[in-house]
Amino acid sequence: MRLLRDHRLARRTAQLFAGLLLYGVSMAVMVESGLGLNPWDVFHQGLAEVTGISFGWVVILLGIPILLLWIPLRQRPGFGTLANLVVIGLAVDGALAVLPAGGSLAARIGYLVGGILMNGLATGLYIGSRFGPGPRDGLMTGIVARFPRLSIRLVRTVLELSVLGAGFLLGGTVGVGTVAYAVAIGPLVQFFLPLCTIPAGAGDGPVRSGLSGISA
C-alpha cells in the first residue's frame, strides 16, 4: 500500500511540474505570436513594458500580492499553488530566451494555435495533479466561496475584464489571439482535464481542487 501511495505521489508531482513548465512555454509561444494574449497575460506584458522587468518575473512578483489577497478570503495555498507561483514565471522567461520570433503571418498563426492547445493541455495536467489551484484561480474561487451570492462566471468575467483593460492601457497585446483564447480554452480544458486527472487514492491526504481554473 505504501509503495502504491509513493508511486501515486511521484506521478502527481511529475505531472504537476510537467503541466507548469508546459503552461509557461505556452504563454511564451503566444507572446511570440504577437496576435494577442489571454487577459492576465495582457496585464503581465503591460506591466513588463512599463517596469522593464521580464515577463516571467512579473508573473512571479504579481503572484505574491495576489496570494496575500487569499488571507481575508480564508484561502489556503497548496503545494501546487506555490509551485505555480515560481515555475511558470521561470518557464516563460526560459522559453522566450530561446524561441525564434514568429516571423511570417503563417508562423505567427501557428504559434497562436499551438500556444492555445498547449495551454489547454497544461491546464489539464497541473489541475489534474490535484495539488491546488494557482494564485489567480484561487483568488477567483476564494471570492466566490466568501461571497456565495456571486456566480463564478460573474467573478471571473469582472476579474478578467479588469486585468485586460489595465493591461491594454499599459501596452499589453490585445488581438485576435485574445478572442481565440477566450473561445477555445474552456472546451480544451473540458477535453483534457478528465484525461489528465489522477484519481484520488487512500492515503493521498487532503488536496484543494482547482477544477475551476483555466488561467494561471
N, CA, C and O of each residue as an XYZ file, in Angstrom:
864
protein
N       0.831     -1.201      0.000
C       0.000      0.000      0.000
C       0.871      1.258      0.000
O       0.606      2.211     -0.734
N       1.916      1.246      0.837
C       2.786      2.425      0.888
C       3.496      2.620     -0.446
O       3.656      3.752     -0.903
N       3.926      1.518     -1.080
C       4.596      1.619     -2.374
C       3.659      2.238     -3.406
O       4.070      3.077     -4.207
N       2.398      1.817     -3.378
C       1.409      2.360     -4.306
C       1.193      3.853     -4.049
O       1.085      4.647     -4.983
N       1.131      4.219     -2.757
C       0.935      5.613     -2.403
C       2.126      6.461     -2.847
O       1.943      7.563     -3.365
N       3.334      5.959     -2.650
C       4.534      6.692     -3.062
C       4.571      6.857     -4.578
O       4.949      7.911     -5.091
N       4.174      5.799     -5.287
C       4.150      5.862     -6.748
C       3.142      6.901     -7.221
O       3.410      7.652     -8.159
N       1.981      6.940     -6.568
C       0.952      7.902     -6.936
C       1.436      9.341     -6.682
O       1.222     10.234     -7.501
N       2.091      9.541     -5.533
C       2.599     10.869     -5.210
C       3.661     11.303     -6.220
O       3.681     12.458     -6.645
N       4.546     10.372     -6.603
C       5.583     10.691     -7.582
C       4.958     11.059     -8.919
O       5.404     11.987     -9.594
N       3.923     10.324     -9.291
C       3.251     10.612    -10.557
C       2.572     11.971    -10.511
O       2.658     12.743    -11.467
N       1.901     12.268     -9.409
C       1.224     13.558     -9.280
C       2.227     14.710     -9.331
O       1.984     15.727     -9.982
N       3.358     14.540     -8.636
C       4.370     15.596     -8.606
C       4.966     15.819     -9.993
O       5.131     16.959    -10.429
N       5.286     14.726    -10.683
C       5.848     14.843    -12.032
C       4.853     15.516    -12.974
O       5.231     16.349    -13.797
N       3.588     15.148    -12.847
C       2.566     15.736    -13.717
C       2.376     17.212    -13.411
O       2.195     18.021    -14.321
N       2.418     17.565    -12.131
C       2.291     18.972    -11.754
C       3.367     19.809    -12.430
O       3.062     20.821    -13.062
N       4.626     19.394    -12.300
C       5.713     20.200    -12.845
C       5.733     20.172    -14.369
O       6.091     21.165    -15.002
N       5.351     19.044    -14.962
C       5.237     18.997    -16.423
C       4.186     19.990    -16.899
O       4.392     20.705    -17.880
N       3.054     20.028    -16.195
C       1.995     20.954    -16.561
C       2.408     22.407    -16.403
O       2.115     23.234    -17.266
N       3.086     22.724    -15.305
C       3.511     24.100    -15.068
C       4.557     24.555    -16.086
O       4.512     25.686    -16.570
N       5.498     23.666    -16.404
C       6.505     24.007    -17.410
C       5.853     24.224    -18.772
O       6.173     25.183    -19.476
N       4.936     23.328    -19.139
C       4.255     23.466    -20.428
C       3.399     24.725    -20.454
O       3.281     25.379    -21.490
N       2.802     25.063    -19.316
C       1.984     26.275    -19.247
C       2.855     27.501    -19.535
O       2.467     28.383    -20.302
N       4.038     27.546    -18.911
C       4.930     28.669    -19.161
C       5.364     28.756    -20.609
O       5.420     29.845    -21.181
N       5.674     27.607    -21.210
C       6.063     27.587    -22.627
C       4.911     28.069    -23.499
O       5.116     28.823    -24.451
N       3.693     27.627    -23.168
C       2.538     28.034    -23.976
C       2.343     29.545    -23.920
O       1.988     30.159    -24.926
N       2.567     30.147    -22.766
C       2.463     31.599    -22.642
C       3.507     32.285    -23.517
O       3.204     33.265    -24.197
N       4.731     31.773    -23.499
C       5.795     32.364    -24.310
C       5.492     32.251    -25.797
O       5.739     33.192    -26.552
N       4.962     31.118    -26.222
C       4.620     30.916    -27.626
C       3.566     31.927    -28.064
O       3.649     32.485    -29.158
N       2.575     32.160    -27.207
C       1.552     33.148    -27.551
C       2.121     34.562    -27.587
O       1.719     35.370    -28.425
N       3.048     34.866    -26.691
C       3.706     36.179    -26.725
C       4.415     36.377    -28.057
O       4.306     37.439    -28.670
N       5.147     35.348    -28.508
C       5.905     35.454    -29.753
C       5.003     35.508    -30.979
O       5.431     35.962    -32.040
N       3.755     35.048    -30.847
C       2.838     35.129    -31.988
C       2.491     36.588    -32.293
O       2.244     36.942    -33.446
N       2.474     37.428    -31.266
C       2.139     38.830    -31.455
C       0.709     39.075    -31.866
O       0.376     40.164    -32.335
N      -0.153     38.072    -31.698
C      -1.536     38.175    -32.159
C      -2.537     38.347    -31.022
O      -3.746     38.366    -31.251
N      -2.033     38.472    -29.799
C      -2.930     38.653    -28.673
C      -2.725     37.599    -27.607
O      -2.341     36.466    -27.900
N      -2.987     37.987    -26.357
C      -2.758     37.123    -25.210
C      -4.035     36.986    -24.404
O      -4.996     37.728    -24.609
N      -4.037     36.025    -23.482
C      -5.186     35.930    -22.586
C      -5.161     37.128    -21.625
O      -4.114     37.751    -21.449
N      -6.297     37.454    -21.005
C      -6.379     38.704    -20.220
C      -5.274     38.890    -19.186
O      -4.682     39.966    -19.113
N      -4.985     37.868    -18.390
C      -3.944     38.024    -17.374
C      -2.588     38.283    -18.017
O      -1.795     39.068    -17.496
N      -2.312     37.628    -19.151
C      -1.012     37.825    -19.786
C      -0.907     39.185    -20.476
O       0.189     39.731    -20.607
N      -2.046     39.735    -20.918
C      -2.037     41.114    -21.405
C      -1.572     42.036    -20.273
O      -0.770     42.946    -20.489
N      -2.083     41.790    -19.073
C      -1.683     42.580    -17.904
C      -0.213     42.356    -17.570
O       0.522     43.308    -17.308
N       0.211     41.089    -17.582
C       1.621     40.790    -17.301
C       2.535     41.501    -18.300
O       3.535     42.110    -17.919
N       2.180     41.416    -19.574
C       3.015     42.043    -20.599
C       3.023     43.562    -20.452
O       4.063     44.199    -20.617
N       1.859     44.143    -20.140
C       1.804     45.584    -19.936
C       2.683     46.032    -18.787
O       3.396     47.029    -18.898
N       2.636     45.293    -17.669
C       3.495     45.618    -16.534
C       4.966     45.469    -16.893
O       5.799     46.272    -16.474
N       5.281     44.441    -17.667
C       6.669     44.244    -18.090
C       7.144     45.411    -18.949
O       8.286     45.852    -18.822
N       6.266     45.914    -19.827
C       6.629     47.042    -20.685
C       6.904     48.296    -19.851
O       7.848     49.039    -20.118
N       6.072     48.514    -18.850
C       6.169     49.738    -18.061
C       7.340     49.692    -17.080
O       8.032     50.692    -16.891
N       7.562     48.540    -16.458
C       8.565     48.434    -15.397
C       9.942     48.034    -15.885
O      10.939     48.284    -15.207
N      10.010     47.412    -17.065
C      11.286     46.904    -17.548
C      11.668     45.563    -16.946
O      12.733     45.026    -17.253
N      10.816     45.018    -16.097
C      11.030     43.691    -15.522
C      10.640     42.645    -16.555
O       9.724     42.875    -17.345
N      11.306     41.516    -16.564
C      10.984     40.484    -17.549
C       9.570     39.964    -17.338
O       9.024     40.032    -16.237
N       8.993     39.449    -18.403
C       7.623     38.923    -18.371
C       7.469     37.871    -17.268
O       6.518     37.910    -16.487
N       8.404     36.944    -17.218
C       8.312     35.864    -16.242
C       8.381     36.349    -14.810
O       7.665     35.846    -13.944
N       9.249     37.333    -14.552
C       9.352     37.848    -13.182
C       8.135     38.672    -12.800
O       7.778     38.744    -11.624
N       7.495     39.293    -13.779
C       6.223     39.960    -13.490
C       5.190     38.931    -13.038
O       4.451     39.161    -12.081
N       5.144     37.788    -13.739
C       4.221     36.709    -13.360
C       4.475     36.275    -11.916
O       3.536     36.091    -11.141
N       5.740     36.114    -11.565
C       6.096     35.665    -10.213
C       5.765     36.737     -9.173
O       5.097     36.461     -8.177
N       6.234     37.947     -9.411
C       6.082     39.012     -8.413
C       4.623     39.414     -8.219
O       4.210     39.721     -7.101
N       3.847     39.415     -9.286
C       2.435     39.751     -9.155
C       1.685     38.676     -8.368
O       0.679     38.960     -7.717
N       2.184     37.441     -8.436
C       1.531     36.372     -7.694
C       1.590     36.558     -6.183
O       0.739     36.036     -5.462
N       2.587     37.297     -5.697
C       2.738     37.480     -4.241
C       1.596     38.306     -3.653
O       0.950     37.841     -2.714
N       1.313     39.526     -4.168
C       0.163     40.258     -3.609
C      -1.165     39.555     -3.857
O      -2.096     39.678     -3.061
N      -1.253     38.816     -4.965
C      -2.492     38.067     -5.207
C      -2.680     37.015     -4.116
O      -3.792     36.819     -3.627
N      -1.603     36.343     -3.736
C      -1.692     35.362     -2.647
C      -2.060     36.033     -1.326
O      -2.785     35.451     -0.520
N      -1.572     37.239     -1.100
C      -1.927     37.955      0.132
C      -3.429     38.239      0.186
O      -4.016     38.306      1.266
N      -4.043     38.405     -0.983
C      -5.485     38.618     -1.030
C      -6.263     37.363     -0.631
O      -7.452     37.433     -0.320
N      -5.581     36.220     -0.645
C      -6.229     34.981     -0.200
C      -6.537     35.028      1.298
O      -7.480     34.383      1.758
N      -5.748     35.789      2.058
C      -5.872     35.761      3.518
C      -7.263     36.186      3.977
O      -7.909     35.434      4.708
N      -7.760     37.381      3.573
C      -9.125     37.729      4.011
C     -10.194     36.827      3.421
O     -11.309     36.761      3.937
N      -9.854     36.124      2.328
C     -10.814     35.204      1.711
C     -10.763     33.818      2.355
O     -11.527     32.921      1.997
N      -9.838     33.662      3.321
C      -9.685     32.405      4.059
C      -9.312     31.234      3.142
O      -9.738     30.099      3.355
N      -8.519     31.533      2.134
C      -7.996     30.506      1.241
C      -6.618     30.072      1.731
O      -5.844     30.886      2.235
N      -6.324     28.801      1.580
C      -5.009     28.286      1.951
C      -4.306     27.740      0.720
O      -4.860     26.901      0.011
N      -3.090     28.208      0.460
C      -2.373     27.702     -0.716
C      -1.938     26.259     -0.522
O      -1.592     25.843      0.583
N      -1.961     25.507     -1.605
C      -1.434     24.153     -1.588
C      -0.031     24.135     -2.172
O       0.499     25.168     -2.582
N       0.554     22.964     -2.203
C       1.892     22.818     -2.786
C       1.883     23.267     -4.241
O       2.814     23.927     -4.703
N       0.817     22.902     -4.964
C       0.712     23.286     -6.364
C       0.605     24.788     -6.542
O       1.073     25.328     -7.544
N      -0.002     25.468     -5.585
C      -0.133     26.926     -5.648
C       1.242     27.582     -5.598
O       1.540     28.473     -6.394
N       2.073     27.142     -4.665
C       3.405     27.722     -4.512
C       4.307     27.367     -5.695
O       5.098     28.189     -6.158
N       4.174     26.130     -6.176
C       4.948     25.735     -7.351
C       4.524     26.558     -8.562
O       5.360     26.992     -9.355
N       3.224     26.764     -8.695
C       2.687     27.575     -9.784
C       3.284     28.976     -9.757
O       3.640     29.532    -10.796
N       3.388     29.534     -8.564
C       3.880     30.900     -8.395
C       5.271     31.073     -8.999
O       5.565     32.110     -9.593
N       6.125     30.067     -8.850
C       7.527     30.188     -9.263
C       7.800     29.582    -10.629
O       8.427     30.220    -11.475
N       7.337     28.357    -10.855
C       7.761     27.588    -12.025
C       7.287     28.216    -13.331
O       8.054     28.294    -14.290
N       6.036     28.664    -13.380
C       5.519     29.209    -14.633
C       6.318     30.426    -15.074
O       6.679     30.541    -16.245
N       6.597     31.336    -14.145
C       7.356     32.531    -14.498
C       8.739     32.209    -15.033
O       9.178     32.794    -16.023
N       9.427     31.280    -14.382
C      10.761     30.893    -14.858
C      10.682     30.217    -16.221
O      11.540     30.427    -17.078
N       9.644     29.403    -16.416
C       9.478     28.711    -17.699
C       9.198     29.702    -18.820
O       9.697     29.531    -19.932
N       8.406     30.735    -18.543
C       8.122     31.757    -19.562
C       9.412     32.437    -20.002
O       9.687     32.538    -21.198
N      10.201     32.901    -19.044
C      11.435     33.602    -19.401
C      12.404     32.683    -20.141
O      13.052     33.107    -21.099
N      12.507     31.429    -19.702
C      13.387     30.485    -20.384
C      12.960     30.249    -21.819
O      13.794     30.222    -22.724
N      11.655     30.078    -22.031
C      11.158     29.829    -23.383
C      11.315     31.067    -24.265
O      11.672     30.945    -25.437
N      11.052     32.261    -23.715
C      11.199     33.480    -24.502
C      12.656     33.695    -24.926
O      12.926     34.304    -25.961
N      13.583     33.191    -24.119
C      15.001     33.372    -24.435
C      15.445     32.518    -25.620
O      16.430     32.848    -26.282
N      14.736     31.427    -25.895
C      15.190     30.508    -26.949
C      14.239     30.430    -28.135
O      14.632     29.961    -29.203
N      12.999     30.879    -27.975
C      12.042     30.793    -29.078
C      12.377     31.802    -30.164
O      12.629     32.969    -29.864
N      12.385     31.371    -31.427
C      12.555     32.346    -32.512
C      11.293     33.184    -32.673
O      10.199     32.731    -32.336
N      11.437     34.380    -33.177
C      10.281     35.239    -33.416
C       9.353     34.594    -34.432
O       9.782     33.793    -35.264
N       8.078     34.951    -34.356
C       7.091     34.336    -35.234
C       7.352     34.551    -36.706
O       7.116     33.650    -37.510
N       7.837     35.727    -37.082
C       8.166     35.986    -38.480
C       6.927     36.176    -39.340
O       6.177     37.132    -39.143
N       6.705     35.280    -40.288
C       5.582     35.402    -41.218
C       4.257     35.244    -40.491
O       4.200     34.739    -39.370
N       3.181     35.691    -41.159
C       1.853     35.570    -40.566
C       1.492     34.111    -40.331
O       0.882     33.779    -39.315
N       1.859     33.246    -41.252
C       1.555     31.814    -41.096
C       2.240     31.252    -39.855
O       1.646     30.477    -39.105
N       3.494     31.645    -39.645
C       4.224     31.169    -38.469
C       3.601     31.715    -37.195
O       3.513     31.011    -36.189
N       3.175     32.951    -37.237
C       2.572     33.554    -36.051
C       1.229     32.888    -35.722
O       0.907     32.674    -34.553
N       0.457     32.566    -36.755
C      -0.800     31.849    -36.525
C      -0.514     30.474    -35.948
O      -1.228     30.006    -35.061
N       0.537     29.820    -36.453
C       0.937     28.521    -35.910
C       1.314     28.619    -34.442
O       0.953     27.759    -33.638
N       2.043     29.672    -34.101
C       2.389     29.905    -32.699
C       1.129     30.078    -31.857
O       1.010     29.505    -30.774
N       0.201     30.868    -32.362
C      -1.021     31.137    -31.604
C      -1.814     29.861    -31.368
O      -2.197     29.564    -30.236
N      -2.057     29.116    -32.422
C      -2.836     27.874    -32.296
C      -2.115     26.884    -31.392
O      -2.725     26.269    -30.517
N      -0.799     26.734    -31.611
C      -0.026     25.813    -30.778
C      -0.011     26.238    -29.324
O      -0.102     25.402    -28.425
N       0.104     27.547    -29.089
C       0.124     28.047    -27.721
C      -1.180     27.784    -26.990
O      -1.177     27.396    -25.822
N      -2.294     27.995    -27.678
C      -3.600     27.761    -27.048
C      -3.793     26.276    -26.755
O      -4.272     25.914    -25.681
N      -3.424     25.416    -27.702
C      -3.547     23.968    -27.484
C      -2.673     23.513    -26.318
O      -3.118     22.745    -25.465
N      -1.434     23.988    -26.285
C      -0.539     23.623    -25.189
C      -1.058     24.127    -23.855
O      -0.913     23.458    -22.831
N      -1.660     25.305    -23.869
C      -2.186     25.867    -22.639
C      -3.331     25.021    -22.097
O      -3.431     24.798    -20.891
N      -4.199     24.548    -22.998
C      -5.292     23.679    -22.569
C      -4.790     22.387    -21.957
O      -5.280     21.956    -20.913
N      -3.800     21.761    -22.612
C      -3.217     20.525    -22.083
C      -2.509     20.795    -20.759
O      -2.656     20.029    -19.808
N      -1.743     21.880    -20.696
C      -1.009     22.209    -19.472
C      -1.960     22.425    -18.307
O      -1.682     21.996    -17.187
N      -3.079     23.089    -18.564
C      -4.066     23.316    -17.511
C      -4.622     21.997    -16.999
O      -4.762     21.798    -15.792
N      -4.939     21.098    -17.926
C      -5.420     19.780    -17.525
C      -4.399     19.022    -16.695
O      -4.758     18.340    -15.735
N      -3.129     19.137    -17.061
C      -2.078     18.425    -16.341
C      -1.911     18.950    -14.920
O      -1.889     18.174    -13.965
N      -1.792     20.278    -14.780
C      -1.489     20.780    -13.433
C      -2.709     20.725    -12.521
O      -2.573     20.460    -11.326
N      -3.891     20.970    -13.063
C      -5.083     20.840    -12.223
C      -5.346     19.371    -11.916
O      -5.736     19.021    -10.803
N      -5.130     18.517    -12.911
C      -5.355     17.087    -12.731
C      -4.425     16.429    -11.731
O      -4.706     15.330    -11.253
N      -3.318     17.091    -11.409
C      -2.409     16.546    -10.397
C      -2.980     16.707     -8.989
O      -2.510     16.065     -8.049
N      -3.992     17.560     -8.843
C      -4.734     17.738     -7.585
C      -3.862     18.297     -6.444
O      -3.982     17.879     -5.293
N      -2.998     19.234     -6.787
C      -2.173     19.880     -5.765
C      -2.632     21.300     -5.454
O      -1.949     22.016     -4.722
N      -3.760     21.716     -5.987
C      -4.275     23.042     -5.676
C      -4.197     23.996     -6.848
O      -3.369     23.819     -7.741
N      -5.062     25.019     -6.855
C      -5.104     25.985     -7.951
C      -3.957     26.980     -7.876
O      -3.303     27.117     -6.842
N      -3.723     27.670     -8.982
C      -2.740     28.728     -8.998
C      -3.255     29.958     -8.275
O      -4.437     30.021     -7.936
N      -2.381     30.953     -8.028
C      -2.785     32.142     -7.276
C      -3.984     32.860     -7.877
O      -4.881     33.273     -7.143
N      -4.018     33.018     -9.191
C      -5.089     33.773     -9.832
C      -6.405     33.007     -9.804
O      -7.459     33.597     -9.564
N      -6.356     31.707    -10.046
C      -7.561     30.890     -9.966
C      -8.078     30.823     -8.537
O      -9.287     30.848     -8.304
N      -7.164     30.738     -7.589
C      -7.569     30.686     -6.183
C      -8.226     31.972     -5.726
O      -9.125     31.953     -4.885
N      -7.775     33.098     -6.281
C      -8.423     34.367     -5.968
C      -9.874     34.337     -6.432
O     -10.777     34.753     -5.707
N     -10.082     33.845     -7.632
C     -11.435     33.773     -8.183
C     -12.331     32.853     -7.355
O     -13.434     33.240     -6.969
N     -11.861     31.647     -7.086
C     -12.684     30.703     -6.332
C     -12.856     31.144     -4.885
O     -13.877     30.856     -4.260
N     -11.843     31.851     -4.345
C     -11.953     32.353     -2.977
C     -13.025     33.419     -2.845
O     -13.765     33.442     -1.862
N     -13.111     34.304     -3.835
C     -14.152     35.335     -3.815
C     -15.535     34.696     -3.866
O     -16.450     35.103     -3.149
N     -15.672     33.688     -4.727
C     -16.968     33.007     -4.848
C     -17.328     32.287     -3.551
O     -18.485     32.305     -3.131
N     -16.342     31.655     -2.919
C     -16.607     30.954     -1.660
C     -16.955     31.923     -0.541
O     -17.784     31.618      0.316
N     -16.322     33.090     -0.550
C     -16.559     34.081      0.516
C     -17.877     34.810      0.318
O     -18.541     35.198      1.280
N     -18.248     34.990     -0.951
C     -19.489     35.696     -1.270
C     -20.347     34.804     -2.168
O     -20.386     35.007     -3.382
N     -21.024     33.834     -1.594
C     -21.707     32.802     -2.377
C     -22.810     33.323     -3.290
O     -23.250     32.609     -4.191
N     -23.262     34.548     -3.073
C     -24.282     35.097     -3.969
C     -23.709     35.461     -5.338
O     -24.450     35.630     -6.307
N     -22.400     35.579     -5.406
C     -21.754     35.907     -6.670
C     -21.461     34.621     -7.439
O     -20.934     33.662     -6.875
N     -21.798     34.602     -8.703
C     -21.518     33.418     -9.525
C     -20.063     33.420     -9.953
O     -19.439     34.476    -10.059
N     -19.529     32.237    -10.197
C     -18.140     32.148    -10.639
C     -17.981     32.791    -12.009
O     -16.925     33.337    -12.328
N     -19.038     32.725    -12.819
C     -18.978     33.362    -14.138
C     -18.828     34.877    -14.004
O     -18.033     35.496    -14.709
N     -19.610     35.470    -13.081
C     -19.547     36.916    -12.881
C     -18.183     37.332    -12.341
O     -17.583     38.290    -12.829
N     -17.693     36.610    -11.331
C     -16.417     36.971    -10.715
C     -15.287     36.849    -11.717
O     -14.431     37.729    -11.811
N     -15.286     35.763    -12.461
C     -14.223     35.579    -13.450
C     -14.282     36.658    -14.525
O     -13.251     37.195    -14.930
N     -15.496     36.974    -14.987
C     -15.637     37.991    -16.025
C     -15.134     39.339    -15.543
O     -14.403     40.019    -16.262
N     -15.516     39.737    -14.328
C     -15.094     41.023    -13.791
C     -13.571     41.070    -13.626
O     -12.930     42.053    -13.998
N     -13.002     40.002    -13.068
C     -11.553     39.966    -12.872
C     -10.819     40.059    -14.204
O      -9.876     40.837    -14.349
N     -11.254     39.263    -15.170
C     -10.506     39.200    -16.422
C     -10.704     40.455    -17.266
O      -9.772     40.895    -17.938
N     -11.898     41.035    -17.243
C     -12.083     42.301    -17.958
C     -11.261     43.404    -17.303
O     -10.739     44.282    -17.990
N     -11.144     43.364    -15.981
C     -10.358     44.378    -15.267
C      -8.883     44.299    -15.637
O      -8.268     45.315    -15.963
N      -8.307     43.087    -15.590
C      -6.878     42.969    -15.907
C      -6.635     43.170    -17.398
O      -5.578     43.660    -17.795
N      -7.614     42.790    -18.229
C      -7.479     43.015    -19.672
C      -7.434     44.510    -19.971
O      -6.579     44.970    -20.729
N      -8.354     45.267    -19.376
C      -8.364     46.704    -19.604
C      -7.112     47.383    -19.097
O      -6.541     48.237    -19.775
N      -6.684     47.003    -17.898
C      -5.461     47.595    -17.337
C      -4.247     47.230    -18.178
O      -3.392     48.074    -18.445
N      -4.175     45.974    -18.593
C      -3.045     45.539    -19.411
C      -2.993     46.244    -20.753
O      -1.918     46.601    -21.235
N      -4.162     46.445    -21.358
C      -4.221     47.149    -22.640
C      -3.722     48.581    -22.492
O      -2.963     49.071    -23.328
N      -4.149     49.245    -21.430
C      -3.708     50.618    -21.195
C      -2.207     50.697    -20.934
O      -1.575     51.713    -21.223
N      -1.637     49.626    -20.389
C      -0.203     49.596    -20.106
C       0.629     49.179    -21.320
O       1.859     49.229    -21.282
N      -0.045     48.769    -22.395
C       0.684     48.402    -23.608
C       0.720     46.922    -23.913
O       1.471     46.498    -24.791
N      -0.078     46.112    -23.207
C      -0.136     44.686    -23.495
C      -0.827     44.415    -24.825
O      -1.600     45.241    -25.309
N      -0.547     43.259    -25.414
C      -1.051     42.924    -26.741
C      -2.440     42.308    -26.671
O      -2.625     41.217    -26.132
N      -3.419     43.027    -27.227
C      -4.784     42.526    -27.348
C      -5.062     42.339    -28.833
O      -4.781     43.229    -29.635
N      -5.613     41.186    -29.202
C      -5.867     40.949    -30.616
C      -6.721     39.725    -30.821
O      -7.437     39.287    -29.920
N      -6.638     39.177    -32.021
C      -7.452     38.007    -32.350
C      -7.125     36.839    -31.434
O      -7.986     36.005    -31.154
N      -5.882     36.778    -30.966
C      -5.498     35.705    -30.064
C      -6.211     35.779    -28.733
O      -6.476     34.751    -28.110
N      -6.527     36.987    -28.289
C      -7.265     37.167    -27.040
C      -8.652     36.562    -27.161
O      -9.118     35.870    -26.257
N      -9.309     36.827    -28.282
C     -10.640     36.277    -28.527
C     -10.569     34.761    -28.718
O     -11.381     34.018    -28.167
N      -9.590     34.314    -29.505
C      -9.447     32.878    -29.765
C      -9.226     32.100    -28.477
O      -9.785     31.019    -28.292
N      -8.412     32.652    -27.591
C      -8.162     32.005    -26.306
C      -9.442     31.915    -25.491
O      -9.758     30.866    -24.931
N     -10.174     33.019    -25.425
C     -11.404     33.048    -24.635
C     -12.410     32.018    -25.137
O     -13.122     31.404    -24.341
N     -12.472     31.826    -26.453
C     -13.431     30.887    -27.044
C     -12.975     29.439    -26.873
O     -13.788     28.555    -26.603
N     -11.677     29.203    -27.029
C     -11.179     27.830    -27.118
C     -10.782     27.202    -25.799
O     -10.847     25.981    -25.663
N     -10.369     28.005    -24.814
C      -9.745     27.409    -23.633
C     -10.715     26.568    -22.814
O     -10.327     25.530    -22.279
N     -11.961     26.995    -22.709
C     -12.936     26.216    -21.945
C     -13.137     24.815    -22.501
O     -12.979     23.838    -21.769
N     -13.485     24.695    -23.789
C     -13.624     23.355    -24.379
C     -12.345     22.527    -24.298
O     -12.404     21.316    -24.089
N     -11.193     23.169    -24.462
C      -9.939     22.413    -24.398
C      -9.715     21.839    -23.004
O      -9.354     20.671    -22.864
N      -9.927     22.653    -21.977
C      -9.750     22.151    -20.615
C     -10.774     21.059    -20.312
O     -10.457     20.066    -19.656
N     -11.991     21.247    -20.789
C     -13.022     20.232    -20.581
C     -12.617     18.910    -21.227
O     -12.942     17.840    -20.710
N     -11.912     18.979    -22.349
C     -11.448     17.760    -23.024
C     -10.261     17.130    -22.304
O     -10.235     15.920    -22.077
N      -9.269     17.963    -21.941
C      -8.025     17.416    -21.387
C      -8.122     17.034    -19.915
O      -7.465     16.091    -19.475
N      -8.938     17.758    -19.150
C      -8.944     17.538    -17.705
C      -9.317     16.114    -17.305
O      -8.628     15.531    -16.468
N     -10.383     15.524    -17.867
C     -10.688     14.137    -17.485
C      -9.570     13.165    -17.856
O      -9.350     12.174    -17.159
N      -8.865     13.445    -18.950
C      -7.779     12.567    -19.378
C      -6.566     12.671    -18.463
O      -5.802     11.716    -18.323
N      -6.393     13.836    -17.842
C      -5.188     14.105    -17.056
C      -5.388     13.975    -15.553
O      -4.408     13.927    -14.811
N      -6.626     13.916    -15.086
C      -6.864     13.892    -13.649
C      -6.470     12.544    -13.055
O      -6.929     11.495    -13.506
N      -5.626     12.589    -12.051
C      -5.193     11.372    -11.348
C      -6.206     11.077    -10.248
O      -6.419     11.914     -9.371
N      -6.831      9.910    -10.275
C      -7.854      9.599     -9.264
C      -7.270      9.635     -7.855
O      -6.110      9.287     -7.636
N      -8.093     10.058     -6.913
C      -7.663     10.068     -5.519
C      -7.491      8.643     -5.038
O      -8.234      7.745     -5.435
N      -6.498      8.442     -4.175
C      -6.256      7.127     -3.608
C      -6.174      7.205     -2.102
O      -5.978      8.284     -1.542
N      -6.320      6.092     -1.452
C      -6.232      6.053      0.006
C      -4.856      6.544      0.448
O      -3.829      6.109     -0.072
N      -4.858      7.455      1.416
C      -3.596      7.940      1.960
C      -3.000      9.108      1.211
O      -1.919      9.585      1.557
N      -3.707      9.586      0.166
C      -3.181     10.734     -0.569
C      -3.191     11.991      0.270
O      -2.384     12.894      0.049
N      -4.106     12.060      1.239
C      -4.222     13.267      2.040
C      -5.102     14.274      1.339
O      -5.392     14.151      0.149
N      -5.528     15.280      2.101
C      -6.423     16.277      1.520
C      -5.707     17.151      0.510
O      -4.548     17.520      0.701
N      -6.395     17.477     -0.553
C      -5.876     18.404     -1.551
C      -6.979     19.400     -1.862
O      -8.165     19.146     -1.647
N      -6.548     20.533     -2.370
C      -7.513     21.549     -2.752
C      -7.674     21.528     -4.259
O      -6.708     21.667     -5.010
N      -8.900     21.354     -4.678
C      -9.167     21.240     -6.105
C      -9.066     22.589     -6.793
O      -9.420     23.626     -6.231
N      -8.575     22.550     -8.025
C      -8.555     23.750     -8.838
C      -9.347     23.559    -10.096
O      -8.967     24.079    -11.145
N     -10.437     22.829    -10.030
C     -11.159     22.464    -11.215
C     -11.724     23.664    -11.963
O     -12.011     23.574    -13.156
N     -11.880     24.758    -11.286
C     -12.421     25.929    -11.966
C     -11.353     26.682    -12.748
O     -11.679     27.543    -13.565
N     -10.086     26.371    -12.510
C      -9.037     27.223    -13.020
C      -8.666     26.945    -14.451
O      -8.329     25.813    -14.798
N      -8.723     27.971    -15.298
C      -8.230     27.841    -16.646
C      -7.344     29.026    -16.990
O      -7.175     29.365    -18.162
N      -6.777     29.659    -15.960
C      -5.746     30.637    -16.174
C      -4.760     30.542    -15.043
O      -5.175     30.145    -13.954
N      -3.501     30.865    -15.192
C      -2.515     30.736    -14.157
C      -2.752     31.730    -13.101
O      -2.008     31.780    -12.121
